[in-house]
Amino acid sequence: MPHFTFRRLLVLAALTAALPMTPPAHAQTAAWPSKPITIVVGSAPGGSNDVFARAIAQRLQDAWGQSVVVDNKPSGGGVLANSVVARAAPDGYTLVVVSSTFTTGAAIRTNLPYDATRDLKPVAMLARGPMLVTVAKDSPIKSIQDLVAQAKASPGKLNYGTSGAGSINHFVTELFTDAARIKMTHIPYKGMGPATNDLLAGQIEVLVASAPSILGQVRGGRVRALAVTTAARSPVAPELPTLEEAGYKGGAADLWWGVLAPAATPQAVVDKLNAELNKQVQSAEMKDFFLKEGAVPAPMKPAEFASYIADEIGRWKAVARKADIQPE
């Protein structure tokens, strides 16, 4: 063997020996998870994002035998939690549970410290639920048709409350008013608690609220529900008509919850997470859990969920332009 060729082989052998022994991608995925997982939530304990995150954390922990902890980082619209996860190591060990507010925020806020479609990767949708169009129990408005008729008779006289400018219920109410061709006056609050209190007290006439936040008041007879905002009747409140049934086309919208990961998370890890989450949310136990919380399971593949989020952001941008919705 020529001398130069032998030397080249020695150099190549030395370089090969110096390379890190990285296991193949399929082996890394098979070994995942091999340490605790953190699910970040952008709200305080007790909100729907937190409740759903803790439910799936327990089931993932039982399935994989690894600790899954929930880390609450409350902030307006979940921006802090989303930022933390966008900057986290993209290894599948740091996730965030978000809701529809993720897309409404992305539609109107230009100063977010992350890009909603580039810095976070959709993993799985967990559940969807209706929003309810409600009035106080003593209101003369008995149906969605009554509401529209009264609003048309006195444009701007009816006040509707929301949990804040740019919130999901602000967007959904504006979507409804556009579909029904009516005008109501927006009264923003700092959260659903004070908005609900003012509905009960008769300070506002209308509140479009998520099922988790208002269904207890409806079932307790303190609030009258007129319709759901979903495209089809919801198992959460099957007795209520939809806005589209009532003839207000284009007003359909729902609330959703899902899981995101850092953008560069390996697709194989995302797929493994997606498969387990889809399996868990469709279990009989989780179906019952979601129904009690005002939602139904909504399994999706990662690509489908990514398209859904992109479409939602585009839709809410159009609503914001038409209704002149500005961030607080």
N, C-alpha and C positions, 0 to 999 in steps of 0.2 A: 504494500500500500504506500503511495507517495507520502512524503513527510508532511507536505502542506495540508493534505486531506486529513491525515491523522490528527494534526493540531486543531484543524477546524472542528473535528468531531469532539475533541476534548473540550473546546470552548463551548460548543453547543450543549454538551452534557452538563457542564458547570452552570450555564445559564438556566437550563431546564431545572436543575436541582434547586436553584435559587428562587424559582417561581413559587408563589404561595399555593398551597394545596387547597384550592377552592372546590368544594363539591359541586357536581353538576346541578343545574337549576332544578331539575325534577327531584333531586335528593333534598335540596334546601326546602322545597315546597312540602315534600313528604314529612320533613322534620318540623315544619311550622304548624302550630305554635310551640316553641320550646321554652318560653318564658312568659311572665304575666302580660296581659293586654290591658291598655287603658282606653276607656271610652270617655271622651270629653263632652260635656254638655254646657251650652251657653246660657243656662238659666239656673235659678236657685232650685233646691230640692222641692219636689211637690208639683212642679209643672208637668205638662204632658210629655215634653222631651225627656225630662228626668225620669218620669215613671216608666216610659217605654224603654229607655236606656237600661234601667235597672232590671227590667224584666228580661231583656235579651242577654244582658250580662250574666245573669244567673244561669240561663239555659246554655250559653256558650261554655261557661265554666263547667257545668255538668257534663257537656258533650266532650270536651277536650281535656278535662282534668288540669287545666291551667287557671290560675287566678285571673279574673276579669274585674277590674275596678272602675267605678264611675267617678270622674273628677269634675266637679261643678265649677265653672268659671263664668258667673253671671255678668252680662253686659248687654247694652242695647242691641237687640237683633242678633245676639250670639256672635258678634264680630270678634271678640277676644278669643273665644273657643275655636272659631274657624281659623283665625290667624295662627294660633298655637299648633293646630294640626297641619296647616299648610306648610309650616316650617319644620315639622317633626321629621325624624328619620323615616324614609319611605320603606319600611320593612313590615308593615301590617300590624305593628304592636301599638300604634296610636291611631285611634279612630275618633270620629265626631258624629253625634246624632243631631240632625237638623230637621227643620220642618219647612212649610211653605214660606215662612218669613225669609229663609235663605234666598229665595228667588225674588221676592218683592224688594228686599234690600239691595240685591245686585242690580235690579231694574232702575233704581233711582239714586243710589249713592255712588258718587264718582270718586270718593276719597277712601275706598276700602283698602286695607293694607294687603289684600290678596286679590287675585283674579278668580272669580267664582267658577269659571269653566276651565281655566288652565292650571290652577294651583291645587285643586282638590279633585280626586277621582271618585265618581259615584260607584258605590259597592252594591247596595241593595235598598230598594224601598221596603219599608216595614209594613205600613198601614196607611189607609186613607179614611177620611170621615167627612160627613157633611157639615156645612155651616147652616145654622137655623135663622130664618128671618123671624124676629120676635117683637112683641109689643107687651105692655103691662096688662095684667089680668083684667083691669077695669077699663081698658081702652075700648072705645066704640068700634074700633077696627076689628072685625071678626074673621076676615079672610085676606088673602093676598090681593084679591080683586078690590076689596074695600080700601086697602092701603094705596093702591095705584090710583083709584078714583079720587080719594081725598087729596093725594099729592098733586094730581092734575088740576083739581078744583082750586087749590091754593098753593101755587108753585113756591117752594122755598120755606113754607110755613112749618112743615114737619121737620123736627130735628132728629138726626141719627147720631148715635155715639159710636166711638171706636176706641181701641186701646192705644191709639196714637196715630199721628199723621204718617202715612206710608206703611201702616200695619196691614196684615193680610185681610182683616175685616174691613179696613178702609177701601182696599182695592176691590174686594168682592162686592161691597155695597155700591161702589161706583159702577161696577160692571152691571149690576142689577138695574140701577137707575137709568143707565144708558139703554139697556134692553127694553125697559118699560117706558122709556121716553118721559121720565119724570125728573123733577128737581127737588132735592131735600137739602137741608143745611147740615154741614158736618160739624160735630162737636167732639174734638179729640180729648181723650183722657190719658192719664199715665197708668195704663193697665186696665184689664177687664173688670176688676173688682169695683172701682169707682164708677165705671160706666154702667155696670149692672145695678149698682145701688141707685143711680139716678134714673134708670129705667123703672125700677120698682117704686121710686118716689114720684114718678110722673114728670121729672125734669127734662127727659127726652122721650120721644114717642116711639122710636124704632132702634133696634139693636140687632145687627147681624153678627152672630157669635158662633164659635166652635161648639160642637156637641159636648166635649169635656167641660167647657166652662159654663154652659147654660142649661144643660139637660136636667140637672138636679132641680133648678128653679121651675122648669116646665113641669116636671113630674110632681113637684110639690104644689102645683096650682098657683104659683105666684107670678108666673109669666105665661103668656099665650104664644105658642109657636104657630106660624102661618104656613111655612113652606121650608123645604130644604133646597140648598143650592146645587146639589149634585145633579148630574145629567139624568140619572134614574133614581127611583125611590130607594131609600137606604134602609137596610135591616136595623139600623140604629133607631129609626123612627119611621117605620113602614106606613103609619097612618097619615103621614104628611105628604102633600103633593109636592112635585118639583116646580121650580119656576118655569121650566120649559113646558110642563103639562099645562100650566096656567096661561101659556101663550107668549111668554117672554123669552124668545129665542136669543141665544148668545150670552145668557146670564149664568150659564152653568160653571161651577167651580167647586173645588173641594179642598180640604186641608189634608196634607200628607206629612209623613215622617220617614226619614231614611238615614242611611249610614254612608259617610264619605271617608276617604283615606287620603294621605298625601299623594300628589299627582304621580310621582315616580314609583309608587308601590308596584312590585312585580304583578303582572296580570294573573299569573298562576295563583298567587296568594289571594288576590281579589276574587278570583273564581272560586277558590276553596271557601272563602268567607261567604260569598254569595250563596253557594249551594247549601251551606249549613244554616244561614239565616232564613233562606226560603223554606227549608225543611221545618225549622222551628216555628216560624210565624203561621204555618199551615197546620200545626198540631191542634188537636181538639182543645187542649188546655189554653193555648194562646188565642184561639178564635173566641173562646168564652171571655178571656181577659180583655181582649180588644173591644168586644161588644159592650162590656160593662163600662169601658172607658170612652165609648162613643166613636168607635172605629171598626174597620174590617181589615183583614190581612190583604196586602197588595204586593205579592212577590213579583219581581222583575229581574231580568238578566242585567248585568252591568251596562251593556251598550244601550239597552232600552231605557234604563233609568237616566243615562247621560243625555239621550235625546229628549226625554221628558223634561229634564231640568232646563236644557237649552231652549226648548219651545216655551216653557213657562216664563223664563226671563224675557224672551221676545214679546210674549203676550202682555206681560205686565208693563213693559216699556211703552207699548202702544196705549194701554189704559192710562198710564201716568201722563203721557203727552196730551191725550184728549181731555182728561179731568184736571190737568195741571196739579198733579200730586207731587209735592216736594218733601224731601226728608226733613225731619225735625232738627 
